[in-house]
């Protein structure tokens, strides 16, 4: 296990591996920053965004696609450490106190992300899940009634979609049958009730065996569930609030894990140590290549 040589994040989220660049990306949501780690040199850089960036995914032609406060954006990194942001789509449900949250691409390169109310205490179940692609634009909501949308991932064949709600009042992970041609999920069903396990279900990824890795926020561990929903592995982590994990590296055998420092995020006593740190670890299994947006 290795700590990335980067400042701790208030809310580190959305690790993404760019095979094109041989680099990792992740975000610090309240800091409005996108971070980049060059896998070959170990060089770390950060880029200032004009508003909160909740999730990023590499684009096939370079740059990133991001879910932000006011919509879905194309991002280009500039040499002076800033981001050029171009609005791609904005659902009418966004506004003050709301933003996109977890997001990633399906196996066909369509971008998915959901909206949420930033006031977690309000527990408003009005979050919506959207799909965006360059040809059809922004979809109508394809899942409703979410408090804190999270946990998006797809099975290796792309035919199963996973989605979680990490709010303390929910703590559920669902699976859907997924139409890979039309990009539509259906047959929503309970995959894992995380109320029976330690931690809340935050961000997720899928490995080459089709197993679902979820960051157990508040429990300081990663949990690996088999495709039939059985827990078969736990990895203890040196921070209480891991937020998401992603496979990458040349052999797709490394997990990059982001985390949250609740004191820096505006809640709780100072934690220090590994709180908010970004780490790399090798779990002994490999991931599968993630399709970039438009790819």
Buried (B, 14 or more C-beta within 10 A) or exposed (E): EEEBEBBBBBBBBBBBBBBEBBBBBBBBBEBBBBBBBEBEEEEBEBBBBBBBBBBBBBBBEEBBBBBBBBBBBBBBBEEEEEBEBEEBBBBEEBEEEBBBBBBBBBBBBBBBBBBBBBEBEEEBBBBBBBBBBBEEEBBEBBBEEBBBBBBBBBBBEBEBBBBBBBBEEBBBBBBBEBEBEEBBBEEEEEBBEBEEBEBBBBBBBBBBBBBBBBBBBBBBBBBBBEBEBEEEBBBEBBBBBBBBBBBBBEEBBBBBBBBBBBBBBEEBEEBEEBBBBBBBBEBEBBBBBBBBBBB
